[in-house]
């Protein structure tokens, strides 16, 4: 049997990962990218997609798309989901008012209800991982959502003070010390403990979620030229370098701070397993320029696995059959891979050998004489 057949046999014999998918904003491209991602039926070899929303949403969006087949099963709850089939948990029976390309309170409410239902089933162990389609923060806020984004909501639901937002592509992994806050607040938010905590979370995620042993992390400065020894700002001296040093003292392989402007365009990034940026656009502007439409948003530092495509609702192209399903498909695969990595780690650490008492045979021999 060749290697490809052996790999396929291994996938088929494993229990499929139950992937919960929140529908996102129904007036955006979320339903479109979900359908296009799941149109590749090879996904069903390793997972059971469970979409939280309504079949009516997909019937509406399908009319505008070149999606020949999107076969799914309807159910009233996750308990009725069938393995290795596309399942839709119908949360709404009433007619839905669509207003494509606009942030509306109704769209925000439906996105929020989908996210709540999926998160609840994730917390109770009815699904294994969560993949979230894009939301509009404006629409969500209109519906009473009090968080800056998915990351902060899931951290709160998990009882964590903070989470780490990662953007992942095949050859690039970028983490953020601060994410959805105004630029004017970045400098005052940075502390040595915060920088240290994010480095530690990043290293742990690279190890446990991505299977990288002893990862190397490059840490950016926040000022031009990484502050130039205090000439262009003191945040590097007061917060970033102490944070890096504390991480190093615990055996974490972290280097920096590096000036951000030339790092992504140079060969330097090839020598690191991850890059930690200080604020949103510092890391994501370059990431999306290099990996747009194929990158994945991964939430680290939580007791659950959550991924998302690296793009937003794209109101400007909704209903035009222009959106790519690649990033959503990659997000699903990444969630599956992270879950399998967790399973493997549990398996290999389940029954560790007990430490044996050391015997000094030379000392025993001297006693005999």
C-alpha positions as CSV (number, residue, x, y, z in Angstrom):
1,X,0.0,0.0,0.0
2,X,1.5,3.4,-1.0
3,X,1.8,6.3,1.4
4,X,-1.2,8.2,0.0
5,X,-3.5,5.2,0.5
6,X,-2.1,4.7,4.0
7,X,-2.7,8.3,4.9
8,X,-6.3,8.2,3.6
9,X,-6.9,4.9,5.5
10,X,-5.7,6.6,8.7
11,X,-8.0,9.6,8.2
12,X,-11.0,7.4,7.6
13,X,-10.5,5.1,10.6
14,X,-10.2,8.1,13.0
15,X,-13.4,9.5,14.5
16,X,-14.3,12.6,12.5
17,X,-13.7,15.9,14.3
18,X,-17.0,17.7,14.9
19,X,-16.5,21.2,13.6
20,X,-19.0,23.8,14.7
21,X,-19.3,26.8,12.3
22,X,-21.0,30.0,13.2
23,X,-22.6,31.6,10.2
24,X,-21.3,35.2,10.7
25,X,-23.1,38.2,9.2
26,X,-25.9,36.9,6.9
27,X,-25.5,40.2,4.9
28,X,-21.8,39.5,4.2
29,X,-19.8,36.8,2.5
30,X,-19.9,34.4,5.4
31,X,-22.5,32.0,3.9
32,X,-20.8,32.2,0.5
33,X,-17.3,31.2,1.8
34,X,-18.8,28.5,4.0
35,X,-20.5,26.9,1.0
36,X,-17.4,27.3,-1.2
37,X,-15.1,25.8,1.5
38,X,-17.4,22.8,2.1
39,X,-17.9,22.3,-1.6
40,X,-14.6,20.3,-1.5
41,X,-16.0,17.0,-0.2
42,X,-12.6,15.7,0.8
43,X,-13.1,17.7,4.0
44,X,-15.8,15.2,5.0
45,X,-13.2,12.4,5.3
46,X,-11.9,14.0,8.5
47,X,-14.6,16.1,9.9
48,X,-18.4,16.6,10.5
49,X,-19.3,20.2,9.8
50,X,-22.1,21.6,11.9
51,X,-23.3,25.0,10.8
52,X,-25.3,27.1,13.3
53,X,-27.9,29.2,11.4
54,X,-30.7,28.4,9.0
55,X,-31.0,26.5,5.7
56,X,-33.0,29.5,4.4
57,X,-29.8,31.7,4.6
58,X,-28.0,29.3,2.3
59,X,-30.9,28.8,-0.1
60,X,-31.0,32.6,-0.5
61,X,-27.2,33.1,-1.0
62,X,-26.9,30.0,-3.3
63,X,-29.1,31.7,-6.0
64,X,-26.3,34.2,-6.6
65,X,-23.4,31.7,-6.6
66,X,-21.8,29.2,-8.9
67,X,-22.0,26.4,-6.4
68,X,-23.4,23.4,-8.2
69,X,-24.0,21.3,-5.2
70,X,-24.3,22.1,-1.5
71,X,-26.0,19.0,0.0
72,X,-26.7,19.3,3.7
73,X,-28.9,17.7,6.4
74,X,-31.3,19.8,8.6
75,X,-31.6,19.3,12.3
76,X,-33.0,21.1,15.3
77,X,-30.0,20.6,17.4
78,X,-26.4,19.3,17.3
79,X,-27.7,16.0,18.7
80,X,-29.3,15.2,15.3
81,X,-26.0,15.8,13.3
82,X,-24.8,12.9,11.1
83,X,-21.1,12.1,10.9
84,X,-19.2,13.0,7.7
85,X,-22.2,15.0,6.4
86,X,-22.8,18.7,6.2
87,X,-25.3,19.6,8.9
88,X,-27.2,22.8,9.5
89,X,-28.7,23.4,13.0
90,X,-31.7,25.5,12.3
91,X,-31.8,28.3,14.9
92,X,-34.5,30.4,13.2
93,X,-37.8,29.3,11.6
94,X,-39.1,32.8,10.7
95,X,-38.5,34.5,7.4
96,X,-35.2,36.5,7.4
97,X,-34.9,40.0,6.1
98,X,-31.7,40.3,4.1
99,X,-30.0,43.6,3.3
100,X,-26.9,42.5,1.5
101,X,-23.8,44.7,1.9
102,X,-25.1,46.6,5.0
103,X,-24.5,46.3,8.7
104,X,-28.0,46.0,10.3
105,X,-29.2,45.2,13.8
106,X,-31.0,42.1,12.4
107,X,-27.8,40.8,10.8
108,X,-25.9,41.5,14.1
109,X,-28.6,39.7,16.1
110,X,-28.5,36.6,13.9
111,X,-24.7,36.5,14.0
112,X,-24.7,36.8,17.8
113,X,-27.3,34.0,18.2
114,X,-25.3,31.7,15.9
115,X,-22.1,32.4,17.9
116,X,-23.8,31.9,21.3
117,X,-25.3,28.6,20.2
118,X,-22.0,27.3,18.8
119,X,-20.1,28.5,21.9
120,X,-22.6,26.8,24.2
121,X,-22.2,23.4,22.4
122,X,-18.4,23.8,22.4
123,X,-18.4,24.4,26.1
124,X,-20.6,21.3,26.7
125,X,-18.4,19.1,24.5
126,X,-21.0,18.5,21.8
127,X,-18.6,19.9,19.2
128,X,-14.8,19.6,19.2
129,X,-13.7,22.9,17.7
130,X,-15.2,26.2,16.5
131,X,-14.7,28.0,13.2
132,X,-16.3,31.5,13.0
133,X,-17.4,33.2,9.8
134,X,-16.8,36.9,9.6
135,X,-19.0,39.3,11.6
136,X,-19.5,43.1,11.4
137,X,-18.5,44.7,14.6
138,X,-20.9,47.6,13.8
139,X,-23.9,45.2,13.3
140,X,-23.0,43.2,16.4
141,X,-22.8,46.3,18.6
142,X,-26.2,47.4,17.3
143,X,-27.5,44.0,18.5
144,X,-26.0,44.4,22.0
145,X,-22.7,42.6,21.5
146,X,-20.3,44.3,24.0
147,X,-17.0,43.0,22.8
148,X,-14.5,44.3,20.3
149,X,-14.5,41.0,18.4
150,X,-14.6,37.2,18.5
151,X,-11.3,36.9,20.4
152,X,-12.4,39.0,23.4
153,X,-15.8,37.3,23.5
154,X,-14.3,33.9,23.6
155,X,-11.8,34.9,26.2
156,X,-14.6,36.1,28.4
157,X,-16.7,33.0,27.8
158,X,-13.7,30.9,28.7
159,X,-13.1,32.8,32.0
160,X,-9.7,34.0,30.8
161,X,-8.4,37.6,31.3
162,X,-6.8,37.6,27.8
163,X,-6.3,35.7,24.6
164,X,-3.7,35.8,21.9
165,X,-4.7,36.6,18.3
166,X,-2.6,34.8,15.8
167,X,-2.6,35.0,12.0
168,X,-1.3,31.9,10.4
169,X,-0.2,31.1,6.8
170,X,1.9,28.3,5.5
171,X,5.2,30.2,6.0
172,X,4.2,32.9,8.4
173,X,2.8,33.1,11.9
174,X,2.1,36.5,13.4
175,X,0.9,37.2,17.0
176,X,-0.4,40.4,18.5
177,X,0.3,41.9,21.9
178,X,-2.6,44.3,21.6
179,X,-5.4,43.7,19.0
180,X,-8.6,45.7,18.8
181,X,-7.7,48.9,20.6
182,X,-7.1,52.5,19.3
183,X,-3.5,53.2,18.2
184,X,-3.3,56.0,20.8
185,X,-3.8,53.5,23.6
186,X,-1.1,51.0,22.5
187,X,1.9,52.6,24.2
188,X,0.1,52.9,27.5
189,X,-1.2,49.4,27.4
190,X,2.2,47.8,26.9
191,X,3.9,46.5,30.1
192,X,6.7,44.1,30.7
193,X,4.2,41.5,32.1
194,X,1.9,41.9,29.1
195,X,4.7,41.4,26.6
196,X,6.0,38.4,28.6
197,X,2.6,36.9,28.9
198,X,2.0,37.1,25.1
199,X,5.4,35.6,24.4
200,X,4.6,32.7,26.8
201,X,1.2,32.1,25.2
202,X,2.6,32.2,21.7
203,X,5.4,29.7,22.6
204,X,2.8,27.4,24.2
205,X,0.5,27.6,21.2
206,X,3.3,26.9,18.7
207,X,4.2,23.8,20.8
208,X,0.8,22.4,21.6
209,X,-1.4,23.6,18.7
210,X,1.1,23.4,15.9
211,X,3.5,20.7,17.1
212,X,6.7,22.9,17.0
213,X,9.1,21.9,19.6
214,X,11.2,24.7,21.2
215,X,9.9,27.4,18.8
216,X,11.9,30.6,18.0
217,X,10.0,33.8,18.3
218,X,10.9,37.3,16.9
219,X,9.5,40.2,18.9
220,X,9.0,43.6,17.4
221,X,9.5,47.0,18.9
222,X,6.7,49.5,18.9
223,X,8.6,52.7,17.8
224,X,10.5,53.4,14.6
225,X,13.8,51.6,14.5
226,X,12.8,49.8,17.7
227,X,13.3,53.0,19.6
228,X,17.0,53.4,18.8
229,X,18.1,52.9,22.5
230,X,15.5,55.4,23.8
231,X,16.0,58.1,21.2
232,X,12.6,57.5,19.6
233,X,10.7,56.2,22.6
234,X,11.3,54.3,25.8
235,X,8.7,51.5,25.5
236,X,11.3,49.1,24.2
237,X,13.6,49.8,27.2
238,X,10.8,49.8,29.8
239,X,8.4,47.1,28.6
240,X,9.5,45.1,25.6
241,X,13.1,44.2,26.5
242,X,12.2,43.3,30.1
243,X,9.3,41.1,28.8
244,X,11.7,39.3,26.4
245,X,14.3,38.8,29.2
246,X,11.7,37.3,31.5
247,X,10.6,34.9,28.8
248,X,14.2,33.9,28.2
249,X,14.8,33.3,31.9
250,X,12.1,30.6,31.6
251,X,13.7,28.9,28.7
252,X,11.6,30.4,25.9
253,X,13.6,31.2,22.8
254,X,12.6,34.8,22.0
255,X,14.7,37.5,20.3
256,X,14.3,41.2,19.8
257,X,13.1,43.8,19.7
258,X,13.3,44.1,15.9
259,X,12.4,47.1,13.8
260,X,9.1,46.1,12.1
261,X,9.5,48.1,8.9
262,X,12.1,45.9,7.1
263,X,11.5,42.5,8.9
264,X,8.8,41.0,6.7
265,X,10.6,41.9,3.4
266,X,13.9,40.4,4.5
267,X,15.0,36.8,4.8
268,X,15.1,37.2,8.7
269,X,11.6,35.9,9.1
270,X,12.5,32.6,7.6
271,X,14.6,31.9,10.7
272,X,11.7,32.2,13.2
273,X,8.6,30.1,13.9
274,X,6.6,33.1,14.9
275,X,6.6,36.9,14.9
276,X,5.1,38.9,17.8
277,X,3.9,42.4,16.8
278,X,2.9,45.1,19.3
279,X,-0.3,46.2,17.6
280,X,-2.9,45.2,15.0
281,X,-1.8,46.9,11.8
282,X,1.9,46.5,12.6
283,X,1.5,42.8,12.2
284,X,-1.5,42.3,10.0
285,X,-0.8,44.9,7.2
286,X,2.2,42.9,6.1
287,X,0.6,39.5,6.8
288,X,-2.4,40.3,4.6
289,X,-0.2,41.7,1.9
290,X,1.7,38.4,1.9
291,X,-1.1,35.9,2.6
292,X,-4.5,37.4,1.9
293,X,-7.3,34.9,1.0
294,X,-5.4,32.0,2.4
295,X,-4.4,33.0,5.9
296,X,-6.2,31.9,9.1
297,X,-7.1,33.7,12.3
298,X,-6.3,31.4,15.3
299,X,-7.2,32.2,18.9
300,X,-4.5,31.0,21.3
301,X,-4.3,31.0,25.1
302,X,-7.8,29.5,25.6
303,X,-8.9,26.0,26.6
304,X,-10.8,25.7,23.3
305,X,-9.8,25.6,19.6
306,X,-11.1,28.5,17.5
307,X,-10.2,29.5,14.0
308,X,-11.6,32.0,11.4
309,X,-10.8,33.2,7.9
310,X,-8.4,36.1,7.8
311,X,-10.9,38.5,6.1
312,X,-14.0,40.4,7.0
313,X,-17.6,40.5,5.8
314,X,-16.5,42.1,2.4
315,X,-19.8,44.0,2.0
316,X,-18.6,45.4,-1.3
317,X,-18.6,42.1,-3.1
318,X,-21.4,40.2,-1.4
319,X,-23.7,38.4,-3.8
320,X,-21.3,38.8,-6.7
321,X,-19.7,35.3,-6.5
322,X,-16.3,36.9,-6.1
323,X,-15.4,35.7,-2.6
324,X,-12.8,32.9,-2.2
325,X,-13.5,30.0,0.1
326,X,-9.8,29.2,0.5
327,X,-9.3,31.0,3.8
328,X,-12.4,29.4,5.3
329,X,-11.3,26.0,4.1
330,X,-7.9,26.5,5.6
331,X,-9.5,27.6,8.9
332,X,-11.4,24.3,9.0
333,X,-8.3,22.2,8.3
334,X,-6.3,24.1,10.8
335,X,-8.9,23.6,13.5
336,X,-8.8,19.8,12.7
337,X,-5.0,19.7,12.8
338,X,-4.9,21.5,16.2
339,X,-7.4,19.1,17.6
340,X,-5.4,16.1,16.4
341,X,-2.2,17.6,17.8
342,X,-4.0,17.9,21.2
343,X,-5.1,14.3,21.0
344,X,-1.6,13.2,20.1
345,X,-0.1,15.1,23.0
346,X,-2.6,13.5,25.4
347,X,-1.8,10.1,24.0
348,X,2.0,10.4,24.4
349,X,1.8,11.9,27.9
350,X,-1.0,9.7,29.2
351,X,1.1,7.1,31.1
352,X,4.5,8.6,31.9
353,X,7.1,6.3,33.4
354,X,7.6,6.8,37.1
355,X,10.9,8.3,38.2
356,X,13.2,5.5,39.4
357,X,15.3,5.9,42.5
358,X,18.9,6.3,41.5
359,X,21.3,3.7,43.0
360,X,25.0,4.6,43.4
361,X,26.6,1.3,42.8
362,X,30.1,2.6,43.6
363,X,28.9,3.6,47.1
364,X,27.3,0.2,47.6
365,X,30.5,-1.6,46.6
366,X,32.5,0.4,49.1
367,X,30.1,-0.6,51.9
368,X,30.6,-4.2,51.1
369,X,34.4,-3.9,51.4
